[in-house]
């Protein structure tokens, strides 16, 4: 199997899908297919892949204005893969977000505890 560069996509929508449906998003090479993506995810992250949905995204046309001249071009095309993994398994893609949420929860509990203590006094 050829070397794959799997770039995880991180967004609020994908974070919600990862919690509810166990779906994770990746940017993958344009010449890859569902089978090779599934094998690459299974070997790199050691999880069981249930399904892979793939879409080709066309690059946007962009314009730049420099020195009173307009130049146009386009961004590169890319391919996205949405991978569903087995229930109970997870990927470390959103580990930093989970840690930040846990820290915020513990901080909020401490603030509530101190406010409750001051209210008693």
C-alpha positions, 0 to 999 in steps of 0.5 A: 500500500502506498504512503497516505497523508491523512490530514484530519479536518477539524470543525464544529460540525465534524466535532458534533458528528464525531460525538453523535455518529462516530464520523471523522473527516479527512483530506485525502489524496485525489487519486485514492478510493474508498478501499485504500482510505479505509485500509489506511485509517485502519492501519494508522489509527488501529480502529475498525472502519464501518463506512467511507463516504468520499467527495471531490471538492472543486477549488474556488476561483479567486481574484486578486487586485494588485497595482490596479490590475486584476488577476484571477486563478483558482485554488487546488481541487481536493478530496474529502473522506468522511469515515465512520468507525465502530461504536465505542472506538475513537480517534485522537483528532479532537483530543485537545478540544475534549481536554479544553471542555473538561478544564472548562467544566472543572473551572465552572464547578469551582466557581459554582462551589465558591459562589455557593460558599459566599452565599452561605456567609 
